[in-house]
Amino acid sequence: MRLTTALVTIASAIALACSTSQVEAATPVVAGYLLLNPQNGPAKLKALADNAANIPINRVFLSFARPGMVYVPGSNTLADVGLGYGTSGDYGFADLKTRVAALTAGGVEVFLSVGGWNYGCFPFLYTYYSVGGYGTSTPNYYKIKDNGGSLAGCTEANMWCYTCEPKSENTVLADFDIFPEPTNSTTWKSAQSYVVSTAGAAAPVFHPEIIPGRSWTDPVTKQTVVVPGSDAFVKQNRDPYQDLVYLAKDLGLTGVDIDYEEMWHADYLRAGPSTGPWTNEQTTYKYATIMQDVRLNIQAIQPSLMLATAASAAGGLSTPWWGGNLKNIWYFVNKWYPDLYAFIANTGGVNVMTYDLSNNQEYYECPDAQTCSLSAQVNYYMKSYADNNMLAHVGYEIGIPAYPASDHDPTHQLPLIQSELTSILNVQGAKGGFFWELYKAAGTSANVEVSSVAQQICKAALGASTPRCAGVIPQPGGVVPSSTVTVTVTASTTASNTAPVTTTTAATTTTTGGASCSTAAWNAATAYTTGSKVSYNGRLYTALWWSQNNLPTAGSPWSDNGACTTGTTGPTPTATTTPGGCSGATAFSSTAAYSGGAKVTYGGFVYTAQWWTQGETPGSAAVWVKGAACSGTLRRRLYQ
């Protein structure tokens, strides 16, 4: 099904007529990302839906769908969406739609987020042009030294020196994806014309030859590699950005969210002198084309749908770019395509990832020598958006930051402790914000846990007396944390016309039900070796390999050994039947012949054969389409 030329023309006219003014929403948004996996993602979403009217957020981002998804309107299946919600049947579509309806009825907006770190990382190009493209004295070059010795030693066999994900994640190429350029699409072509018409720098150059799931030869290194992702959208003559809108409509979603993190694209296509600084306008053009394609389809298919985006902390700056991040991208989108930026800002919002920051001045990671604390950096980056008249919302990360890596440079991490949270809220709080992630552990006792963060943002933005702001993030199985601490937050009147508020916030300590265990309780700060045993929520777990800060209920590297048998401390959580698991699929064998539709397990994931095959390994051959994980490893989103 394709949009007609008439519809495209109408939608383009509407788009061009859109206002460029940006206006804060009447009700600030307090949002949390939910990272889904088939093992416990559905149970987490059910817990949120069952308590929708009482949780301290009013928006949830369901993450992450693949950028190269295929969804035929009315098909009611998530099979080719890559969301990781179910592994068979409709892949959780009906269950997800039910939860969306319950959340919406309870006053919580529901967005589907596309992209994220893994679904935007091209391991080969990220290694060669981002991590290894600026010499050997860069923050992440240690990954190349540790895993390949030199750039030449980075290959697919070591996943190009594990720059996108560490070796411990056991990732294969099928874990990654890129944002495609669907040249078969009428709306994509219309979006390209829109971008070309007011391009503010060098002429846009698109790269439709880099097709997910197909071989591509880098003209610089002459290496031929398989591009991450699937070419199903090409074979079926579909536009993934149009299919995203159809899917959102059929699920009854409030909006869609584009989480664009293709740093490899900026570094690969950088322009300028060999010694820098450089420009990254080609990435601005690609991102703007994606967003315009989505906008055109929203206007034609589901005009009430909102469009949100995640943005780089440095994305609002206009100062010179020295590579390695997505600095300047949103500044130039607003400058060259102000109606597009305004459409995003006025509907779903521009959500700035002001976290995973570092104070390591060896690599000039503070904006300046006096701006190195977490709160100082957050307020600096948010001010850059405001100073350039760009409406945007602040982001927070729960627990131990993903960057710098805990096993490499923990001393320069900037976690969200209470004093830093208070300082950020004093400036940004009245405008709302979002956080990553709803079920991420605090990691240490000094870090603010998720319910407390949500409550404090909620009270600063919506008012201390707002009923939902006293709620907590519920655990799957109906268990609700209950202990509280008192925190005072004063929101600055400079953030909005809302008067300063002093809030008393409930911070939770998880003492959820199940039987007590004589085995020591799991501790996020403790490093566990293979075979270590812990108790958590009344169940016993054994570490399958080294682990630190991996929640036992999230699956690997923890094996669930069942409920404890000695004594009880509370009600046992009710079992919930949810989509997921690898039951019914056999382990892949290189000697077996598989027909189209056959399912196998390999590397902890389910793969489905698209046609007859024998001897082609899942994860490295296009015949196999990767499904969800057998277990629910909780991967933190990296952003560097």
C-alpha positions as CSV (number, residue, x, y, z in Angstrom):
1,M,0.0,0.0,0.0
2,R,1.5,3.4,-1.1
3,L,0.5,7.0,-0.6
4,T,-0.8,8.6,-3.8
5,T,0.9,11.5,-5.4
6,A,-2.1,13.7,-4.5
7,L,-1.8,12.8,-0.8
8,V,1.9,13.5,-0.8
9,T,1.3,16.9,-2.4
10,I,-1.4,17.8,0.2
11,A,0.8,16.6,3.0
12,S,3.8,18.6,1.7
13,A,1.7,21.7,1.4
14,I,0.5,21.3,5.0
15,A,4.1,20.7,6.2
16,L,5.4,23.8,4.5
17,A,2.5,25.9,6.0
18,C,3.3,24.8,9.5
19,S,4.2,27.4,12.0
20,T,7.8,27.8,13.1
21,S,6.8,29.1,16.6
22,Q,7.6,26.8,19.5
23,V,5.2,26.6,22.5
24,E,5.5,24.7,25.8
25,A,2.8,22.2,26.4
26,A,0.1,23.2,28.9
27,T,0.9,20.1,31.0
28,P,4.6,19.3,31.4
29,V,5.6,15.8,30.4
30,V,7.2,13.4,33.0
31,A,8.4,10.4,31.0
32,G,10.2,7.2,31.4
33,Y,11.7,4.8,28.8
34,L,10.8,1.1,29.1
35,L,13.3,-1.3,27.6
36,L,11.4,-4.3,26.4
37,N,12.5,-7.9,26.2
38,P,10.3,-11.0,25.8
39,Q,11.2,-12.5,29.2
40,N,9.9,-9.8,31.5
41,G,9.1,-6.8,29.3
42,P,5.4,-7.7,29.0
43,A,5.1,-8.3,32.8
44,K,6.7,-4.9,33.4
45,L,4.4,-3.2,31.0
46,K,1.4,-5.0,32.6
47,A,2.4,-3.7,36.0
48,L,2.6,-0.1,34.7
49,A,-0.7,-0.5,32.9
50,D,-2.5,-1.9,35.9
51,N,-1.3,1.0,38.0
52,A,-1.5,3.7,35.3
53,A,-3.5,6.2,37.2
54,N,-1.1,6.1,40.2
55,I,2.4,6.0,38.7
56,P,4.6,9.1,38.9
57,I,4.9,9.6,35.1
58,N,2.4,10.7,32.4
59,R,4.3,9.3,29.4
60,V,6.1,6.1,28.7
61,F,8.4,5.4,25.7
62,L,8.4,1.7,24.6
63,S,11.8,0.9,23.3
64,F,13.2,-0.1,20.8
65,A,11.8,-0.9,17.4
66,R,14.0,-1.4,14.5
67,P,14.4,1.5,12.1
68,G,14.1,-0.9,9.1
69,M,10.8,-2.4,10.3
70,V,8.1,-3.8,8.1
71,Y,4.4,-3.5,9.2
72,V,1.5,-3.9,6.9
73,P,-1.5,-1.9,8.1
74,G,-4.1,-4.2,9.6
75,S,-1.8,-7.2,9.9
76,N,-1.7,-6.9,13.7
77,T,1.7,-8.5,14.2
78,L,5.0,-7.4,15.5
79,A,6.9,-10.1,13.7
80,D,9.0,-7.7,11.6
81,V,9.1,-4.7,14.0
82,G,12.1,-5.8,16.1
83,L,10.6,-4.7,19.3
84,G,11.5,-7.8,21.3
85,Y,8.1,-8.1,23.0
86,G,7.1,-11.7,21.9
87,T,8.6,-14.5,19.9
88,S,5.7,-16.3,18.2
89,G,2.1,-15.9,17.1
90,D,1.4,-12.2,16.7
91,Y,4.7,-11.5,18.6
92,G,2.7,-9.8,21.4
93,F,0.7,-7.3,19.3
94,A,-2.7,-8.0,21.0
95,D,-1.1,-8.0,24.5
96,L,0.7,-4.7,23.7
97,K,-2.4,-3.1,22.4
98,T,-4.3,-4.0,25.5
99,R,-1.6,-2.4,27.7
100,V,-1.5,0.7,25.6
101,A,-5.3,1.2,26.0
102,A,-5.0,0.7,29.8
103,L,-2.2,3.2,30.1
104,T,-4.0,5.7,28.0
105,A,-7.2,5.3,30.0
106,G,-5.1,5.9,33.1
107,G,-3.7,9.2,31.9
108,V,-0.4,8.0,30.6
109,E,0.7,8.7,27.0
110,V,2.3,5.9,25.1
111,F,5.0,6.4,22.5
112,L,6.9,3.8,20.4
113,S,10.6,4.6,20.3
114,V,12.6,3.6,17.2
115,G,16.4,3.3,17.1
116,G,18.5,3.7,20.2
117,W,22.1,2.7,20.5
118,N,22.1,-0.8,19.1
119,Y,19.6,0.0,16.4
120,G,21.8,2.8,15.2
121,C,25.3,1.4,15.5
122,F,27.1,0.1,12.4
123,P,30.0,-1.7,14.1
124,F,32.4,-1.6,11.2
125,L,32.0,2.1,10.4
126,Y,31.7,3.1,14.1
127,T,35.0,1.3,14.8
128,Y,37.0,2.6,11.8
129,Y,35.6,6.2,11.6
130,S,34.4,7.1,15.1
131,V,36.4,5.2,17.7
132,G,39.4,4.7,15.4
133,G,39.0,7.7,13.1
134,Y,40.8,10.4,15.2
135,G,44.1,8.8,16.2
136,T,44.9,6.7,19.2
137,S,44.4,9.2,22.0
138,T,40.6,9.2,22.2
139,P,38.4,8.1,25.1
140,N,37.3,4.8,23.5
141,Y,40.4,3.8,21.6
142,Y,41.2,1.4,24.5
143,K,38.6,-0.9,23.1
144,I,40.6,-1.2,19.9
145,K,43.9,-1.8,21.8
146,D,42.3,-4.4,24.1
147,N,40.4,-6.4,21.5
148,G,42.4,-6.0,18.3
149,G,45.8,-4.5,19.2
150,S,45.3,-2.0,16.4
151,L,42.6,-0.9,14.0
152,A,43.7,-3.5,11.5
153,G,43.0,-6.2,14.1
154,C,39.3,-5.2,14.4
155,T,37.2,-7.7,12.4
156,E,33.7,-9.1,12.4
157,A,35.1,-12.1,14.3
158,N,35.7,-9.7,17.3
159,M,32.7,-7.6,16.3
160,W,35.1,-4.9,15.2
161,C,36.8,-4.7,18.6
162,Y,33.5,-4.6,20.5
163,T,33.1,-0.9,20.2
164,C,29.3,-0.9,19.9
165,E,28.8,-3.4,22.7
166,P,31.3,-5.1,25.0
167,K,32.3,-8.7,24.5
168,S,30.3,-9.8,27.5
169,E,27.0,-9.0,25.6
170,N,27.7,-11.8,23.1
171,T,26.3,-9.6,20.3
172,V,26.2,-10.6,16.6
173,L,25.6,-8.5,13.6
174,A,21.9,-9.1,13.8
175,D,21.8,-7.2,17.1
176,F,22.5,-4.0,15.3
177,D,20.6,-1.9,12.7
178,I,20.8,1.4,10.9
179,F,18.3,4.0,9.7
180,P,17.6,3.1,6.1
181,E,17.1,5.4,3.1
182,P,14.0,3.9,1.4
183,T,14.3,5.4,-2.1
184,N,11.3,3.3,-3.2
185,S,9.0,5.5,-1.2
186,T,7.1,8.5,-2.5
187,T,7.1,10.2,0.9
188,W,10.9,9.7,1.3
189,K,11.5,11.3,-2.1
190,S,9.2,14.2,-1.0
191,A,11.2,14.5,2.2
192,Q,14.4,14.6,0.3
193,S,13.1,17.4,-1.8
194,Y,12.1,19.3,1.3
195,V,15.6,18.9,2.8
196,V,17.4,19.8,-0.5
197,S,15.3,23.0,-1.0
198,T,16.7,24.8,2.1
199,A,19.9,23.0,2.7
200,G,22.2,25.5,4.5
201,A,25.6,24.1,3.7
202,A,27.1,21.7,1.1
203,A,24.5,20.0,-1.1
204,P,22.9,17.0,0.4
205,V,24.4,13.6,-0.7
206,F,22.3,10.6,0.2
207,H,23.6,7.0,0.4
208,P,20.9,4.6,-0.7
209,E,23.6,2.1,-1.6
210,I,24.1,1.3,2.1
211,I,21.2,-1.1,2.4
212,P,20.6,-3.0,5.6
213,G,21.1,-6.8,5.3
214,R,23.2,-6.5,2.1
215,S,26.9,-6.4,1.3
216,W,28.5,-3.0,0.8
217,T,32.1,-2.1,0.0
218,D,33.6,0.9,1.8
219,P,35.3,2.9,-1.0
220,V,38.0,4.1,1.4
221,T,39.2,0.9,3.1
222,K,37.9,-1.4,0.2
223,Q,36.5,-3.7,2.8
224,T,33.3,-5.5,1.9
225,V,30.9,-6.0,4.9
226,V,27.3,-6.8,5.5
227,V,25.3,-3.8,6.6
228,P,23.4,-4.4,9.9
229,G,19.7,-4.8,9.6
230,S,17.3,-6.5,7.2
231,D,16.4,-5.7,3.6
232,A,12.8,-6.9,4.0
233,F,11.5,-3.4,3.5
234,V,13.2,-3.3,0.1
235,K,11.9,-6.8,-1.0
236,Q,8.4,-5.8,0.1
237,N,8.6,-2.3,-1.4
238,R,7.7,-0.6,1.8
239,D,8.8,2.6,3.7
240,P,9.7,1.7,7.3
241,Y,8.9,5.3,8.4
242,Q,5.4,5.0,6.9
243,D,5.0,1.6,8.4
244,L,5.9,3.1,11.8
245,V,2.9,5.4,11.5
246,Y,0.6,2.6,10.4
247,L,1.7,0.6,13.4
248,A,1.2,3.4,15.8
249,K,-2.3,3.9,14.5
250,D,-3.2,0.2,14.8
251,L,-1.8,0.0,18.3
252,G,-3.6,3.2,19.4
253,L,-0.4,5.0,20.4
254,T,-0.2,8.6,21.4
255,G,3.0,9.2,19.4
256,V,6.3,7.9,18.0
257,D,9.8,8.7,19.0
258,I,12.9,8.7,16.8
259,D,16.0,8.0,18.8
260,Y,18.7,8.7,16.2
261,E,22.2,7.9,17.4
262,E,24.2,7.3,14.2
263,M,27.5,8.8,15.2
264,W,29.2,6.6,12.6
265,H,27.3,8.5,9.9
266,A,28.6,11.9,11.1
267,D,32.2,10.7,11.4
268,Y,32.2,8.7,8.1
269,L,30.8,11.7,6.1
270,R,32.5,14.5,7.9
271,A,33.8,17.4,5.8
272,G,36.6,19.9,6.4
273,P,40.4,20.0,6.8
274,S,42.4,17.0,7.9
275,T,43.2,18.6,11.2
276,G,39.7,19.8,11.9
277,P,37.4,21.2,13.0
278,W,34.9,19.5,10.7
279,T,31.2,19.8,9.7
280,N,28.5,17.1,9.8
281,E,25.8,18.6,7.7
282,Q,25.2,15.3,5.8
283,T,24.0,13.8,9.0
284,T,21.8,16.8,9.6
285,Y,20.3,16.2,6.2
286,K,19.7,12.5,6.7
287,Y,18.1,13.0,10.1
288,A,15.9,15.8,8.8
289,T,14.8,13.6,5.9
290,I,13.8,10.8,8.3
291,M,11.8,13.2,10.5
292,Q,10.1,14.8,7.5
293,D,9.2,11.4,6.1
294,V,7.6,10.5,9.4
295,R,5.8,13.9,9.6
296,L,4.4,13.6,6.1
297,N,3.0,10.2,7.0
298,I,1.5,11.4,10.3
299,Q,-0.3,14.2,8.5
300,A,-1.6,11.8,5.9
301,I,-2.5,8.8,8.0
302,Q,-3.0,9.8,11.6
303,P,-2.9,13.6,12.1
304,S,-3.4,13.3,15.9
305,L,-0.2,11.3,16.3
306,M,2.7,13.1,18.1
307,L,6.3,13.1,16.9
308,A,9.1,13.1,19.5
309,T,12.9,12.7,19.2
310,A,15.8,12.0,21.5
311,A,18.6,14.6,20.9
312,S,22.3,14.8,21.7
313,A,23.3,16.8,24.8
314,A,25.6,18.8,22.5
315,G,23.1,18.9,19.7
316,G,22.0,22.5,20.4
317,L,25.4,24.0,20.2
318,S,26.7,26.0,17.2
319,T,30.4,25.9,18.1
320,P,32.9,24.0,16.0
321,W,32.6,20.2,15.8
322,W,35.6,18.1,16.5
323,G,34.0,14.7,15.7
324,G,32.9,11.7,17.7
325,N,29.4,12.8,18.6
326,L,26.2,14.4,17.2
327,K,27.0,18.0,18.2
328,N,25.3,20.7,16.1
329,I,22.7,18.4,14.5
330,W,19.6,19.8,16.1
331,Y,20.9,23.4,16.0
332,F,21.1,23.2,12.2
333,V,17.7,21.4,11.9
334,N,16.2,24.3,13.7
335,K,18.1,26.8,11.6
336,W,17.5,25.3,8.2
337,Y,14.2,23.5,8.8
338,P,12.5,25.6,11.6
339,D,9.0,24.3,10.8
340,L,10.1,20.7,11.2
341,Y,11.8,21.4,14.5
342,A,8.7,23.3,15.7
343,F,6.5,20.4,14.7
344,I,8.5,18.0,16.8
345,A,8.9,20.4,19.7
346,N,5.2,21.3,19.8
347,T,3.9,17.7,19.6
348,G,6.1,15.0,21.1
349,G,9.0,17.1,22.1
350,V,12.8,17.3,21.7
351,N,14.2,15.2,24.6
352,V,17.9,15.9,25.3
353,M,20.0,13.0,26.5
354,T,21.9,15.0,29.1
355,Y,23.5,12.0,30.8
356,D,26.4,9.6,30.3
357,L,28.6,12.6,30.7
358,S,32.1,12.6,32.0
359,N,34.5,15.0,33.8
360,N,37.6,13.6,32.3
361,Q,39.5,16.6,31.1
362,E,42.3,14.5,29.5
363,Y,39.8,14.3,26.6
364,Y,38.2,17.8,27.2
365,E,34.9,16.2,28.2
366,C,33.8,19.1,30.4
367,P,32.4,22.1,28.4
368,D,35.0,24.2,30.2
369,A,37.2,23.8,33.3
370,Q,34.5,25.3,35.6
371,T,31.6,23.2,34.2
372,C,32.4,19.7,35.2
373,S,29.8,18.5,37.6
374,L,26.8,16.6,36.3
375,S,24.3,19.4,37.1
376,A,26.6,22.1,35.7
377,Q,27.0,20.2,32.5
378,V,23.3,19.4,32.2
379,N,22.3,23.0,32.8
380,Y,25.0,24.2,30.3
381,Y,23.7,22.0,27.5
382,M,20.1,22.8,28.2
383,K,21.0,26.5,28.2
384,S,22.5,26.0,24.7
385,Y,19.1,24.9,23.4
386,A,17.3,27.7,25.1
387,D,19.8,30.4,24.0
388,N,19.1,29.3,20.4
389,N,15.4,29.5,20.9
390,M,15.0,25.7,20.7
391,L,12.3,24.2,22.9
392,A,13.7,21.0,24.5
393,H,13.4,18.9,27.7
394,V,16.0,17.6,30.0
395,G,17.0,13.9,30.5
396,Y,18.2,11.9,33.4
397,E,19.8,8.4,33.8
398,I,19.0,6.1,36.7
399,G,21.9,4.3,38.3
400,I,25.4,3.6,37.1
401,P,26.1,5.6,33.8
402,A,26.9,3.6,30.7
403,Y,29.7,6.0,29.9
404,P,32.5,6.1,30.8
405,A,32.5,2.3,31.1
406,S,32.6,1.0,34.7
407,D,35.3,-1.5,33.9
408,H,37.6,1.1,32.4
409,D,37.1,4.5,33.9
410,P,34.6,4.6,36.8
411,T,36.3,7.5,38.5
412,H,35.0,9.9,35.8
413,Q,31.4,8.8,35.8
414,L,28.8,11.3,36.8
415,P,25.9,9.4,38.4
416,L,22.6,10.9,39.4
417,I,23.0,11.4,43.2
418,Q,20.5,13.5,45.2
419,S,22.5,16.7,45.4
420,E,23.0,16.7,41.6
421,L,19.3,15.9,41.0
422,T,18.3,18.7,43.2
423,S,20.5,21.2,41.4
424,I,19.1,20.1,38.0
425,L,15.5,20.3,39.2
426,N,16.1,23.8,40.6
427,V,16.7,25.0,37.1
428,Q,14.9,22.6,34.8
429,G,12.3,20.9,37.0
430,A,9.2,23.0,36.2
431,K,9.5,22.1,32.5
432,G,9.3,18.3,33.1
433,G,11.7,15.8,31.6
434,F,12.4,12.2,31.0
435,F,14.6,9.4,32.3
436,W,16.3,6.2,31.3
437,E,15.1,3.6,32.4
438,L,12.0,2.6,34.3
439,Y,13.4,-0.6,35.8
440,K,17.1,0.2,35.9
441,A,18.7,-0.4,39.3
442,A,20.2,2.5,41.3
443,G,23.5,0.6,41.4
444,T,24.7,2.1,44.7
445,S,23.0,3.5,47.8
446,A,24.3,7.0,46.8
447,N,22.4,7.0,43.5
448,V,18.8,8.1,43.5
449,E,16.5,5.1,42.7
450,V,13.9,5.3,40.0
451,S,10.7,5.9,41.9
452,S,12.3,8.8,43.8
453,V,13.6,10.3,40.6
454,A,10.2,10.1,39.0
455,Q,8.4,11.5,42.0
456,Q,10.7,14.5,42.2
457,I,10.5,15.3,38.5
458,C,6.7,14.9,38.8
459,K,6.2,17.2,41.7
460,A,8.5,19.9,40.3
461,A,6.7,19.8,37.0
462,L,3.1,19.0,37.9
463,G,2.9,20.3,41.5
464,A,3.5,18.7,44.8
465,S,-0.2,18.0,45.4
466,T,-0.7,16.1,42.1
467,P,-1.9,12.6,43.2
468,R,0.1,10.5,40.8
469,C,3.4,12.2,42.0
470,A,3.1,10.2,45.2
471,G,3.1,6.9,43.3
472,V,5.9,4.4,42.7
473,I,7.1,2.4,39.8
474,P,5.4,-1.0,40.3
475,Q,7.2,-4.3,40.1
476,P,5.9,-7.1,37.9
477,G,3.6,-9.5,39.8
478,G,1.7,-6.8,41.7
479,V,4.5,-6.0,44.2
480,V,4.7,-2.4,45.2
481,P,7.8,-1.0,47.1
482,S,6.9,0.9,50.1
483,S,9.7,2.5,52.2
484,T,10.2,6.3,52.0
485,V,12.7,9.0,52.5
486,T,12.2,12.8,52.6
487,V,13.8,15.0,50.0
488,T,13.2,18.8,49.5
489,V,13.3,20.2,46.0
490,T,12.8,23.9,45.1
491,A,12.0,24.5,41.5
492,S,13.3,27.9,40.2
493,T,10.7,30.4,39.0
494,T,13.0,31.2,36.1
495,A,12.1,27.9,34.5
496,S,8.4,28.8,34.0
497,N,5.7,30.9,35.6
498,T,5.1,28.1,38.2
499,A,5.8,29.2,41.7
500,P,8.6,27.4,43.6
501,V,7.5,24.2,45.2
502,T,8.9,22.3,48.1
503,T,8.2,18.6,47.8
504,T,8.4,15.7,50.1
505,T,9.3,12.7,48.0
506,A,8.9,9.0,48.6
507,A,12.0,7.0,47.6
508,T,11.5,3.3,47.4
509,T,13.6,0.5,48.8
510,T,12.8,-2.8,47.2
511,T,11.7,-5.3,49.8
512,T,9.4,-7.2,47.5
513,G,7.6,-10.4,48.3
514,G,8.5,-14.0,48.1
515,A,10.3,-16.3,50.5
516,S,13.4,-15.2,52.5
517,C,16.7,-16.9,51.7
518,S,19.7,-17.8,53.7
519,T,21.8,-17.0,50.6
520,A,23.1,-13.4,50.6
521,A,20.9,-10.9,48.9
522,W,21.9,-9.5,45.5
523,N,23.8,-6.2,45.6
524,A,24.1,-4.0,42.5
525,A,27.6,-2.8,43.5
526,T,29.0,-6.3,44.1
527,A,31.0,-8.0,41.4
528,Y,30.0,-11.7,41.0
529,T,32.0,-14.4,39.4
530,T,30.8,-17.5,37.6
531,G,28.8,-19.8,40.0
532,S,28.0,-17.1,42.6
533,K,24.6,-17.5,44.2
534,V,22.4,-14.7,45.4
535,S,18.8,-14.2,46.5
536,Y,16.5,-11.6,45.0
537,N,12.7,-11.0,45.6
538,G,12.4,-14.4,47.2
539,R,14.2,-16.4,44.5
540,L,17.6,-17.9,44.1
541,Y,19.9,-17.1,41.2
542,T,23.3,-18.4,40.0
543,A,25.7,-16.3,37.9
544,L,26.5,-17.9,34.6
545,W,29.5,-15.6,34.1
546,W,31.1,-12.5,35.7
547,S,28.5,-9.9,36.5
548,Q,28.0,-6.5,38.2
549,N,24.8,-4.4,38.3
550,N,22.9,-6.9,36.2
551,L,19.4,-7.3,37.8
552,P,18.7,-11.0,38.4
553,T,15.2,-10.8,37.1
554,A,16.5,-9.4,33.7
555,G,17.8,-12.8,32.7
556,S,21.4,-13.5,31.6
557,P,23.9,-13.6,33.1
558,W,21.7,-14.9,36.0
559,S,20.0,-18.3,36.0
560,D,16.8,-18.5,38.0
561,N,16.9,-21.5,40.4
562,G,13.4,-21.1,41.7
563,A,11.8,-19.8,44.8
564,C,13.4,-20.0,48.2
565,T,12.0,-22.6,50.6
566,T,12.8,-21.2,54.1
567,G,10.5,-18.8,55.7
568,T,8.5,-15.9,54.2
569,T,8.7,-12.2,54.3
570,G,5.7,-11.2,52.2
571,P,3.3,-12.3,49.6
572,T,4.6,-14.3,46.7
573,P,4.2,-12.4,43.4
574,T,1.5,-13.8,41.1
575,A,2.8,-15.6,38.0
576,T,1.9,-13.8,34.8
577,T,1.7,-15.5,31.4
578,T,3.4,-13.3,28.9
579,P,4.7,-13.5,25.4
580,G,8.3,-14.6,25.1
581,G,10.8,-17.4,25.5
582,C,12.5,-19.8,23.1
583,S,10.2,-22.7,23.6
584,G,9.5,-24.7,20.4
585,A,12.7,-23.6,18.7
586,T,15.6,-26.1,18.4
587,A,19.3,-25.2,18.5
588,F,20.9,-24.3,15.2
589,S,22.9,-27.0,13.5
590,S,25.2,-26.2,10.5
591,T,24.4,-29.7,9.0
592,A,20.6,-29.4,9.2
593,A,18.5,-28.2,6.3
594,Y,15.9,-25.6,7.2
595,S,12.9,-24.5,5.1
596,G,11.3,-21.1,5.1
597,G,9.6,-20.3,8.5
598,A,11.8,-22.7,10.5
599,K,12.8,-21.3,13.9
600,V,16.2,-22.0,15.6
601,T,18.0,-20.7,18.6
602,Y,21.5,-19.4,18.3
603,G,23.6,-17.3,20.7
604,G,20.6,-16.9,23.0
605,F,18.2,-15.6,20.4
606,V,15.5,-17.0,18.1
607,Y,16.0,-16.8,14.4
608,T,13.5,-17.5,11.6
609,A,14.5,-18.7,8.2
610,Q,13.2,-16.7,5.3
611,W,13.8,-19.4,2.7
612,W,15.5,-22.9,2.5
613,T,19.0,-22.8,3.9
614,Q,21.8,-25.1,5.1
615,G,25.1,-24.2,6.6
616,E,24.4,-20.5,6.9
617,T,25.0,-19.2,10.4
618,P,22.3,-17.1,12.0
619,G,23.5,-13.5,12.6
620,S,25.8,-13.5,9.6
621,A,23.5,-14.6,6.8
622,A,20.5,-12.7,5.3
623,V,18.4,-15.8,5.3
624,W,18.0,-15.6,9.0
625,V,15.9,-12.9,10.6
626,K,16.7,-12.4,14.3
627,G,13.8,-12.4,16.8
628,A,13.9,-11.7,20.5
629,A,16.3,-12.9,23.1
630,C,15.6,-16.2,24.9
631,S,16.5,-14.3,28.1
632,G,16.1,-10.7,28.9
633,T,19.5,-9.2,29.2
634,L,19.0,-5.6,30.2
635,R,21.3,-3.6,28.0
636,R,21.9,0.0,29.0
637,R,21.8,2.4,26.2
638,L,25.3,3.7,25.5
639,Y,25.8,7.3,24.4
640,Q,29.3,8.7,24.0
